[in-house]
Amino acid sequence: MTARPPHPDDFVSDGVNCPGRVCRLITSTLTDNVRTAYQEYGRVDLELVAWVRAVELAGERWTSYANASESTSPPAGPPNSQSDLLSTSEAAELLGCKAPNVRDLVRRHRITPARTSPYLFERAEINRLIRTRKSA
């Protein structure tokens, strides 16, 4: 029996509870450290990558709530709407590529699906990749 790879959703209720504002503040440091470790060692623990991605998503959600409400605290709970999830073909359309390229981005850990089998992606995850491509 093979275990499924860790996913950012694994850390929603387990582990350390961290406020979204703090997640936003530490995201770049965590992401840079994981990238540096990958460049140095060629491999990074998948559970660590999933946890860092969970922190990144929490920070992005806090930022979008803060921007929407122009307040210093997010609303009571995050929306969990199916309309926020994109299929592989919808993600490909936004990214300007084909569905196999999107699946390749998942394999290369450039994007993390919100759900697998079939892949579904949070719009914020696709937008994050678009932003990183523009800044590169």
Sequence and secondary structure as in RCSB ss.txt:
>XXXX:A:sequence
MTARPPHPDDFVSDGVNCPGRVCRLITSTLTDNVRTAYQEYGRVDLELVAWVRAVELAGERWTSYANASESTSPP
AGPPNSQSDLLSTSEAAELLGCKAPNVRDLVRRHRITPARTSPYLFERAEINRLIRTRKSA
>XXXX:A:secstr
       GGGGSSSS    HHHHHHHHHHHHHHHHHHHHHHS   HHHHHHHHHHHHHHHHHHHHHHHHTSSS  
SS    GGGEEEHHHHHHHHTS HHHHHHHHHTTSS  SBTTTTEEEHHHHHHHHHHHHH 
